[in-house]
């Protein structure tokens, strides 16, 4: 036989929200992110650090969300500027640099 144990892959979610999760968690992440955007006490620095990857890669989607959620214009324009800059620069630490050295044993 050799079937997998029933617990395989069925672990319960820990309380940690991983911002890079895709799927069912992402709508929750987007919701909580826009909650922060509309909260005037949250600084722009904070927001820039918690932009969900799902949105940072997809500016049209972001604009849709902004319009749907009635985000204040100042925040909305700032957010779009930040994401355009992110997309122009590229994602800083995108694991491309890690494969730059090879070990050769003679």
Beta strands, then each sheet from edge to edge (+ up, - down):
end
